[in-house]
Amino acid sequence: MSEAVNHFPLPAAAESSPVRRSRRLRPLQELGNRSLFLLSWAAPLLLLLLWEAFARAGVLSPQVLPAPSKVLQTAWNLIGQGRLLSDLGASLLRAAAGFVIGGSLGFVLGTLVGFSRLAEALFDRSVQMVRAVPFLAALPLVIVWFGVGEGGKVFLVSLGVLFPIYINTVLGIRQVDPKLLELGRVTGLSNWTLIRRIVLPGALPSILAGVRYALAVAWLALVIAETIAANTGVGSLAMDAREFLQTDVIVLTIVIYAGIGVVSDAIARLLERRLLAWHPNYAAKGK
């Protein structure tokens, strides 16, 4: 009797069971990191090829959107003239200095406010008020304070970087599980050990998310500063090209900003995988 039952066909409901669905999804789940990396670049490469094809076919005017090959040739010419690398180096130096200053200040303030209600009462409202001021509104005052030198540009970058790291640091500290803190106190951990072993590691995912967002804001602030008051930098290169209607140079600066953004985000992701190797979600991504 049991053998006869085993030969009956499975009902339709069984065909769509969770086990069978998981079998169908298994090939997608088993894709390696290299395959996923190549897949992530498929759409940008396809867009680049279509852009080149439309430009060569005359669908896109060179004055409106030059071909990628033309932009690449422009980049090579500017490198030969020695300007592109010098402007890129100036922008990177400003962004790095502003990120270190603003990130350090945001982390310190966020840590104080996250741990202390008194510090929150002293600093948080003022920080939130300054955060609501747009970059363009603050720029005239920054020029009055610092002139058109390097100080104003670094100040704007620092100001933009401070807020994402500050907010995410406070949020990360406040979201640490109270049960873990209680467990640490029960086991006799000192306050410093409790912070170092439980609180900061628990807040680290949120802090690193703030770092990723701050990297994007840093370049936004730098673009605003360089396009209005700068003699060197990628933004200054774009403004000079605008005056002479050099569309290929303008597109090149946009591509440079996009490339820097991709590299910055990749560095932030690498930091996440290294610093959060203990976290099950990030450990799974690294496999």
N, C-alpha and C positions, 0 to 999 in steps of 0.2 A: 504493500500500500504506500509506504513512504517513498519507494522508488518511483511509483507512478506520479506521485505529487511533484517530485523533483523535475519531471519532464514537462510539466505544464508551463506555458509561456507566462512571463511576468506581466502584470497589469501595467497600464500606461502610467499610473501614478508612480510606480516603482522606477520607471525609466527616468523620471525627473526628480528622483530622490536626492538629498544633499550629498550622498556619497558619489553618485554618478556625476553631479554637477562639479564636485571637487576634482573628479578625474578629468573632466573636460578643461578645467582651469589650470590643471597641473603644468602643462607646457608653458603657460605664461608665467607661472610662479617660479619655474625652474630656469628662467632666463638669467644668464650671468650678468655681472656688473658691466662687463665690456659690451655685451649686446645692448643693454639698456642705455649705456653711454652713447653708442653709435645711433641708437634710435632717437635719442633726444636731439641729435644734431641733424636729423633727416629733414625736418621742416625748415630750419634756417638755410640749409644748403639748397633745398628745392626753391625757396624764395629767391636766393641769390642767382641761381641759374635762370629763373624766369625773368628776373630783373635784367640780367645781361642780354637775354634773348630779345626782350621787348625794346631795350635800348638800341641794339644793333639793327632791329627791324624798323626803327624810326617811330615806333609807337610812343616812346618817351623822348621828349626833346632834351638835348644836352644842357640847355639852359634851365630846365626844370628839374631833371634828375639824370645826371650823367651815368654812364655804364660803370659797373664795378671795376672793370679793367682800366678805365680812365682814372677813377679814384685811386687805384693802386699805383698807376704811373705818376700821379700827382704826389702821392706819398713818397715814392722813390726820389722824385726831383727835390722835394723839400728836405729829405734826409741828406741828399747830396749837397744842398746848400747849407746844411748844418743847423737849420732853424727848427725842424720838427722835433728832433731829439732834445734840443735845449728847452723848447717850450713845454714838452712833455715832462722833462725833468723838473722844471719849475713848478708845474701843477702838482706833480706827485709829492714834491717836498712840502708844499703848502698843505696838501690834504693830510699827509702823514703827521705833520706838526699839529695841525688842528685836531686830528683824531686822538692823538695821545693826550693833549691838554684837556679837551672836552670830555673824552672818555674817562679819564682819571677822575675829573671833578664830578661827573655824573655818577660814577660808581661809588665814590666816597659819600656824596650826598644821599644817594639811594640806599646805601648801607645804613647810614645814620637814621634816616627816616623810617626804613624798614624795621629797625630794632627799637626805636624810641618814639613814643607818642609826643614827647616834649619836642624832639627834633622835627617831627611832622608839623606841630603847631608853629614852630619858628620859621621853617623853610618852605614847606610844601606850597602854601598859597602863593608866595612870591614867585616860586619856580613856575607854577601853572600860569600866572599872569604874564610872565616873560615869554613862556612857550606860545601863548596866543598871538604874539606880535609877528606878522609876516616878515620875511627877510627884506623884501623891497621897502617896507615901511621903516625898517631899522637902518637901511643902507645909508641914507643921507647923514644920519647922526654918526654912524661909524666913520664916514669920510671926514666929518668934522673932527672927530676924536683922533683918528690915526692918519688922516691924509690919504694919499693914494699909494702908500708904501705897503710892505708885506704884512705889517701888524694888523691892518683892517681885514685883510683876506683870511689870515689865520684866525682872527677873532670870530668872523662869521662862521667858519667851519667848526670851530670849537663850540659855538653856540648851538649850531644845528645838531652836532653829535651828542651834546650833553643830555638832551631831553629823552631820546629813545632809551639810552642806557640807564638813565635815572629811573624812568617809569618802569622798565622791565626788571631792574634790580629790586625796587620796592615790591613789585608784584610777586617776583620769585620768592623773596624772603617771607612775605605774608602768606604764601600758599604752601609753605612747608607743613607737613602733617603734624599737628600737635601731639599725636600719639607717639611719634618718633622722639619729639622733644621730651615728653614725659618719660619714655623708656631710657633716654640718655641720662636724665636726672636720677632715675631710680638706680641705674647701674653705677652712679657715682662720678659721672663725667663732670669736669670743671666747665665753667661758662665758656672759656676760650676753646677748649676741646669740643664742646657742644657746637659752637659756631663753626669750627674748622672741619669737623667730621660729619655733621648732620645738616646744619643750616645752609652753608655756602654750597656744598654739593647738591642739595635739594633745589637751590635757587639757580644753579648754573644753567640748566636748559633755558630758562626765561632770560637770563643775562645774555647768553649767546644769541638768542633771538633778537634782543635789543642791539647787539653788535652788528648783526646782519642788516638790520634796518638802518642803523646809524651810518654804515658804509655808503648806502644809497643817498642818505640825506647829506653826507659830507660832500659828495660830488655835486649835488644840487646847489648847495650853498656856495661852493667854489665857482661853479658856472656863473651864478649871479654876480659874484664879486669880480670875476675876471672879465666878464663882458661889459662891465660898466667902468671900472677903474683899474686898468692893468696895462702894462706895456709888454709883458711877457706872459706865457702860458697858453694853453690850448684855447681858452675863451678869447684871449686877445687875438690869436690867430684867426678865429672865426669872425671876429668883428672887422679885422682888416680885410678879410675876403669879402665880407658883405659890402664894404665900401666900393670894391672893384668888381662886384658882381661875379665873383669866382665861385660858382656853385659847387664845383668839384672839391674845393678846399673846405667849404662849409659841410658838405656831406662827409668828408674825411674826418673832420672834428667830431661829428656825430658818431661815426663808426668808432673813433678812438674812445669816446666816452662809454659807448656800449661795450667795447672790449674790456675796458678797465672795470666796468661793473660786473661783467662775467667773471673776470679773474678774481676780483674782490670777494664775490659770493663763493667762488670755489675755495678760496683760502678760509673763509668763515666756515664752510662745510667741513673742511679738513680739520679745523680746530674742534668742531663739534664731535667728529668721529674720534679724535685723539683724547679730548678731555672728558667725553661722556662714554668711554668704552665700557664702563661699568653698567650703564643704563641699558635695559633689554631692548628698547626700541632702536637706539642708535647702534648697539652691537649687532643687531640683525641687519641694519643697512650696510655695515662694513663687511659682512660675509660675502 
